[in-house]
Amino acid sequence: MPDPFHTIIEPFRIKSVEPLRFTSREEREAALERAGYNLFALTADEVLIDLLTDSGTGAMSAEQWASIMRGDESYAGSASYERFSAVVHELTGLPHVIPVHQGRAAERILFAETVKAGDVIPNNTHFDTTRANIEHDEGVALDLPCSEASDTQAPAPFKGNMDIAKLETVLADNEGRVPMVFMTVTNNSIGGQPVSMANVRSVREVCDRHGTPLFLDAARFAENCWFVIEREEGYQDRTPTEVAQELFSYADGVTMSAKKDGLANIGGFLALRDDDLAARCRALLILTEGFPTYGGLAGRDLEAVAQGLREILQPDYLRYRVRTTAYLAERCWEAGVPTVRPPGGHAVYLDAGAMLPHIPRDQFPAQALAVELYRLGGVRGVEVGSVMFGDAAQHELVRLALPRRVYTQSHVDYVGEVVAAASKNREAIRGLRIVEEPLFLRHFTARFAPLL
């Protein structure tokens, strides 16, 4: 049990450092113009505090670096795969463990083998790559968030939940056209909000009544489990590992980007219960990713993920992780900046729609705010709104995603100052128009121009 002090410190010591480059306002203005006001197009050395994503941007531990040296680079049947597979099987209980280079590869392989044109795939809320992969296979990515999710300020503890009544209706009305139900834990697009275990059980019961498999997008499963321990009755005395094992027990399959709660810089997996589906997915894996015991990864990467999956479930780490995010949210509130409440586990989501009511949706207020944060202080976030999701966007948000074990409290304080500065200047922020965009996932490569 921790000592009864208020300050929750980083549960690690810093052993190696990476220098940051400070830029001037003029340099950042020039960088924005060159990048077409798309923060994805900035070079890394133009960014001071990088909160674009928590995916693959974390710092690995001494044990992970040590495990890298044990990597077995045999093409087939490596010992590193055996260790990786054993950790995933122990955690999920699923018999078939297929490594991939990252989560979207798992999605692409799974949907290619299961989704036909016109099929409907319900989710509490699809994230960008999940939606894009389903739509690429001509399926319908249907979002069924709970009613509390529509209000960014509602204090509901599990705003990531799925609407059970709507799910029942969708499955009844689309018999034979729903190859699976998906749940994203935590629910990234709704502000990193957790899903309750009771909601997962209810979804499982609905799926069982309709003979439909249940899959989890488990990129941030550990953070979700910590919220269950903190907020859901009956779980306060459970360990994160025990909660995770219960969570996965309700699933027929899991897609996982280990670049998030795997604490690794690359990697992921597809874990399955069905023997026939696993055989088909392995065949496609060989065609596109690599042999089934490496799946596009080096043995050393498999080792890093295996170790990361052990470390992510340490209570001291999860307590620190969730508290850091809440601390940044509190700095934003002090500056009068609305965020999605309550704070999620991996990111603070600024409510740009509420903060910038003078910018209409078709002028992309969240993208405009993200650009302003970079212009003012070199802080890079990401738009989660109409640029990313088009007409399907429920809110206009800027996600400030905190890389794992990378930044200290002083970095977070600095980000709070930049957000406050943007708030003071909010009336002067102007919208943007798109001047160039691709067919899919336009937020990655679209180019913008500021409106006068």
C-alpha positions, 0 to 999 in steps of 0.5 A: 500500500502506498504511503499516504502522501498526495504527490504521485511520483513517476514510478521510475528513474531516468537513465537515458535522455534525449535532447529537445530542440527549441524553436522560435515563433517565426520558425513554427509559422514557416513550418506550418505553412510548409506542412499545409497546416497539417501537424502530421507533416511537421518534422520531429525536430520542429516539435517541442512537446509531441502529444500527437499520439501515444502509439509507439512513442513511449520509453522502454524499460531497462528490462525491455532493452535487456529482453531485446538482446535475447531476441531470437531472429530465427525465421520460423519457430523462434524462441522469442515467439514462444515467449510472446505467445505464452504471455498473450495466451496467459493474458487473454486465454485465447488459443491462437496468437498471431503477431503483426507489426501493429494494430491496423494490420490485425484489423486489415487481416481480420476484416479481409477474412470476415467482412463482405460488402454491406455487412454491418460491424457495430462498435461502441465507437470505431477509431480511425483505422478500424473504420477505414479498414471496414469501409475499405472492404465495403462494410458499414462501421456503425457507432453505438455509444451510450447516451452519456457519451454525447455530453462532453461534460457529463461526469458519468464514470463509464462513458465509453460503454455501448448502447445495449438496446441499440445493439439488440435492435441492430442485430435483430434487424440485420440478421446474417449481415453482422459478422462480429460486434466490436468494442474499443477499450478504452473508447478513444474517439469518445475521449479515452473513456472506459468501458465497464465490465458490466457493459462488456458482459451485457454485450456478450449476452446480446451477442450470445442470443444472436450467435454473433462473435464479440471482438475487442480492440484492446490497445489500451486495455490496461488503462481500462482495467484500472478505471474498472478497479477505481470506479466499478463496484466489486473490483476494488480488491482485484489486481489489474491482471485479474481484471484484464483476464476477466475482460478478455474472457468475454471475447472471441477475438482481440486486435491489439496495437502493442504500441499503446498498452504493450509499452513497445515502439512497434508490434501488435497481435490478433488473438482468436478463439475460432480454429478455422478463422485463425487458419485463414488469417494466418494464410493471409498473414503469410501473404502480407506480413510474414511467417506466423511466428514473426508476423512482420516483426523482429524477434527482439520486438516480440521480446519487447512486447512480451515484457511490456505486457507484463509491466503495463499491469503494475498498479503503481504505473497505472496509478501514475499514468491515470493521475498524470492525465487528470493533472493535465486536465485540471490545468486546462480547467483552471485556464477555462478550457473545456475538456471531455470529462472525466479525463480518460487514461491516455489523453486529454481531449480539448473541446474545441467546439465549445471553446471556439463557437465562432468557428463552424464545423466546416471550418474545422475548429479542432484542427484550428485549435491544434494548429494554434497550440503548435504556433504558440508553444511547439506543442503537437496534438491531433484533431479528433473531429470532422477532419478525422471522421467527416460527418460521423464526428460527434464532437470537435476535439483536440487530443493531447496524447501522453506518451508513456514514461516520456515526459515529466511534470514540468513538461505537463505544466508547460503544456498547461501554460500553452493551452492557457495562452491559446484560451486567452487568444481564442477569439482571434483563432480562425478556421481552415479549409481543405485544399488537398485530401486523399480518399481514406484517412484524410487527416494524415495527409490532407493540406489546409489553408487558413481562412482570413 
